[in-house]
């Protein structure tokens, strides 16, 4: 007697093996890439009366990226297959948005290469990006938008995966709605969605200030190799900031000045004063950092509020070696490199 769950897994695996944008979404579907990022410098100030924090933030894009497929058609031209989960968006609820998220990180325990990620559509930042842009532009015609997100960037890792996906969705909808990517509308919407979303429209390496939403300038990116390691634990950004507020760590003025004055990413001092708060929530993060230092890197830092830690190394082969050793310890790990990549259509 067969096991029903295994039968479903086998069917899902067979479907995934045959999946292609042309076959499942049609020839007018587009593909976009959404790169990960790390924070080279994250200096968080004390909490302001309005609840926000002043930050000095230098972010750098990576070669590691999610793949996103999108199609957008008038109701009369329905996509060949859509996710079972959908929600209405747009100024009059005139957009039917469906999102399929597929785990490719191999972090989850389910067998095979395809694991659906159960996030309600309304809670997905990609949905919020499409909805906000449609309202900003006053898109009134009835359309169906289908999105497939292949996650290679793990969630709750401080690598900006969700924000990058949202930025890519904005670029995709700009394509479908005839909006210039270089115009101010995309950047305005991205900034309202979050500072990281705005960064991914720029890509490369950039300096942000204010509460994280003020783009100051681009910094010359680097191409060094690095390894990313995430233990089997996530860190809530809200919880991390609450722990930080309970025990703030000041930003050394000399390090902040170096970050502000840096012309190249290689000149930015590695610093993150959220790291102690994150480690107080998840002690495994300190273990990962110590292990990476022992593995041979003297440039190790937690990205954002975690839970991924990165180590800059001398070559990609060295990064791959360390990643393999981290995998053998049961941690998610990837070798990659710094990049000038941004959210874009390919």
N, C-alpha and C positions, 0 to 999 in steps of 0.2 A: 504494500500500500504506500503510495507516494506521500510525501510531506508537502502540504499546500504551500507553506512558506518557501520551501526550496524550489517548487515549481514556479512561483512568482519571481524568485531571484533568477532562475534560469531564463525566463521570458524577458526579464529586464536586461539581463546580460546580452541576450541575443539581439534585442532591440538596440542596445548601446553599441554593440559591435558593428551594426549596420548604419548607425546614425551618421547623417551628413546634412548640412544646411540645405543643399539642393533637394534632397529626397524628402526631408521632413518639414521644411519651411518654404521651399520654392526658390525660383531663380532670382527673385528680387530681394532675398535676404542678404544682409550684410554681416560682416565679421569685424569685431573690434577687439583691441587688446587693452587691458587695464593693469598697469604695472603695480607691483608692491613698492613700498618705500620704507626707509628707516630714518630715524632722527639722528643726525650727527650731533646736534646741540639742542637740548630742550631745557630752557631755564624758565621755571614757573615762579611767578611772584606770589605774595600772600593774597589771600582771598579779599576781593574788594567788597564794599557794601552792597553792590548789585549782585553778588554771588559769583561773578566771573573772576578770572585771574589774568593779569598781564603776563604775556609769554614772549620769550625770544626763542624762535624756532627755526632751525635749519634742517630742511628735509631733502633727501636724495632718493631719486627713483632707482629701481633695480631692474635687471633683465627678467627676473621672475614675474609672471603675469597671469591673470585670469583671461580666458577667452569668452567673448560674449557674442551671441548671434541674435539678430533682431529682424523682424519684419513688421511693416505697418501698412495696412490696407484699408480702403473703404469697406464698409460692411458688406457690400455686394461681392467683394473679392476676399473670401475668407481663407485664412491660412490653412494649409492641409492638415495640420495637427497642432493643437494647443495644449498647454498644461491644464489639468483638471482644476487648478486653483487660479482664480482670477478676481479682479476687483474693478470697479468703475473709477475713472479718473476724468480730468478735464473740467472746464467751467460749468458744464451742464450734465456731468456724468456721462458724457457722450463717447468716452474712450473705454473700450473693454481691454484691460491689460492682464495678460497672463504671464507668469514667470515660473520657469523651471530651473531649479538650482541643482547642480550635480557635483558631488564631491569627487575631486580628482587628487586630493592631497594624500589619500590612503591613510588618513588619521583615524577614520571611524572603523568600527569592528566588523561591519557587515562584509560579506564575501564579495570579491570581484571589484571591478573598476568603477561601477556606477552605484552611487548611494545618493538618493534624493535627500535634500536638506529641507527640513520642515519648518520654514519660516513663513508665517502668514504674509500674503502679498502686501497687505496694507502696511505692514511693519518693515518691509524691505526698502532700503534707501533708494534702490533703483526705481521702484514704484513712485516714491515721493518726488524723485527728480523728474520723472515723466509728467506727473500730475502738476507740479509747480511750473514747469516750463509751458505746459499746455495752457494753464491759467494766465501766465504772463503774456503769452502770445494771443490769447483769446481764441484758441482753436475750437471751432464750433461744429465741424462736420463729424459724422459718426464714423469711427474707425476702430479697427482691432489691432492691438499691438501685442506681439508675442516675443518673449525674451527667453533665451536659454543662457544660463551662466555656468560655465565650467570652472569650478573653483580649484585653482592650483595654489592660491594664497590662503593659508588657514585663517579662520575667524578668531576673534579675541586674542590676537597676537601682537597688536601694535604695529602691524605692517600696512594698515590702511586699505585692506582689500575691499571692504564694503564701500568706502568713499571712492576708490578708484573705479569700481563698477558703476557707481552713480555718475561719475564724470564721463565714463564711456557711454552711458545711456544718454546723457545730454548731447554728446557728439553725434550719436546715432540718430536721435530725434531731430537734431539740426539738419542732418542729411535728408531725412524724409520730409521735413517741413520747409526746406529751402532757406535755412537760416545760416548766416555766415558764422563760422567758428570763431573768427577773430573779432566779432562784434562784442559789445558790452553786455548784451542780454545773457549769454551763456555764463559769463563770469559773475554777473550779479546774482543769478539763480544759484550758481555753485557756492558763492560766498554765504548765501542764506542757508544752504544745506549744511555747510561746515567748512572750516578752514582747509581740511585735508582734501575736500572735493575741489576747492579752488586750486590747490596745488597741482592736482593731477591734470588740470587743463594746461598747466605750464610745463610740468615734467622737469627732467634734469635735476638741478639743485637750486633751491631758492630759499631766501630769508623772509620770514614772516614775523610781524610784531603785533601790537595791540592785544586783543584777546585771542590772537591767532589768525585773524581774518585779514590783516593788512599786509598785502604783498609789497615788500620793499624793493627787492631786486633779485635778478638771477646771479648765480655764482657758477663759475666754470666747473662743470662736473668732472668726475674722475672715472677711471675704468678698472679700478682695483678689484680683485676677487674677494669674496667674503663667504662665510658659512652662516646660515641661520639655524638656530636650534630652539625648539619649543617643547617644553615638557608637557605631560598630559594634564594640563591645568590652564584655565583661562582666568584673566583678571578683568573684572568690571572696571571701566574707566571711572564711573561714579564712585565706586568703593575706593579706588586708588586715590582720587582727589580728596575724599573724606578723610582717609588716613593721612594724607599730606597735610591737610588743614589742621589736623590734631597735633602734628609735629612737623612744622615747615622746615625745609632745608634751604638756606639762603644760596643765592647765586653769586659766586666770587666775581667781583667787579672786573678783575683782570681777564678772566676767561670770557666774560660777556663781551668785553671790548675786542678781544681777538676774534670772536665769532662775528661781531658786527662789521669788523674791518676786513675780513677774509675775502680775497678776490677769487680764490680757488677752493674747491671742496677739500683738497688735501691740507689746506691751512686751517681748517675749522677744528678747534679742540673738541674731543669727544667728551660730552657731558650730558647728564640727565639727572636732575634732582628729584624726579619722581621715583627713581629706582629704589631708594630705601623704603618708601611707602608700599610699592608693589611687592617687595621682598617680605615685608611684614605680613602681607596677605597670603603670599605664596612663597614659603621658604625655599621651594625647589628652584626658584629663579637664581638665588645666590649660589646654589649647588652647580647649576649650569654654567654660570659665569666663572666660578673657580675652576671647573673642569676645562672650559675653553682656554683659560689662561695656562693651565697645566699642559694642554694639548699643543701649546706653542705660539699663541698669539698674545701680544702685549697691547692690542687695540680691541678691547671687548666692551660692549655696552648693551644695555637693555634698550629696546626700541619703544618709544612712547610709554604707555602704562603697562606694557608687556602683553602677552607673556613670552614673546620671542626675544632672544638675545643674539646679537651678531658678533662675529669676530672677523676682522680684516686680516687677510693673510697674503703671502707673497705670490701665490699662483693658484689657478683654478684647480690644478691637480692636488694641491695641498688642501684646498677647501673641500674637494670631493673625498679625500682621505678622512678628514675630520668628520664630515657628514656621515660617512659610512660607520665610523666608530660610534657616533652619537645614535645612529639608527639601531646599532646592536645593543645599546643601553635602553632601548624602548622609547626614545625621544623622536619626535618628528624633526628632520633636518634636511636642508637643501644647500647645495653649492650653487652660487650664482655670482653676479658681478654688478657693480654700479653701472648705471646707464643714463643716457639722456632721454630715455623713452618717456612718453606721455600717453594719456588716454587718446587713442586714435583709431580711425577706420583703416583696415588693411585690405 
